[in-house]
């Protein structure tokens, strides 16, 4: 490794330590929760075996939260399934679920976020927790993927203790999600005060049935 690469790595390490100590002083979360859900949008070619593999979650455990799936490995394309995940307070900075993913030929952070994990995270969050620069991602190495999650806000309502990370689709809005989830629009807005449901993109957090 040349001197320039060493210098870049030392600068990156210093930046991470600065971030670490800054976050420790200004904590944004104190604890997580054992259970949250990831609302996974099923693309063409996906099946339960694939989803089980990328989330490191057993198929029987996934099926517990998806009574609409009667059996077999196939899943209807463009459907959503709930994948159970833990929701941890990572470095006192944010709530997330860390996943180890092995890169494939041609992967980019954006492709991994959009195609593999169905927009449950984004390019920024993946790059934030990995060493590799965006244009220098090796093939067949383990990287970290962090899915954002929430444990809810008891100040909004104490009636909901389980939440799904829900990537919005272009055709979805506040009203359609309210109908699908049977959660009043007012509560959805209060649980997501910074979200623009009309934009048809980004993440929202939806109270879910256990």
Order of alpha helices (4+ residues) and beta strands (2+ residues): alpha-beta-alpha-alpha-beta-beta-alpha-beta-beta-alpha-alpha-beta
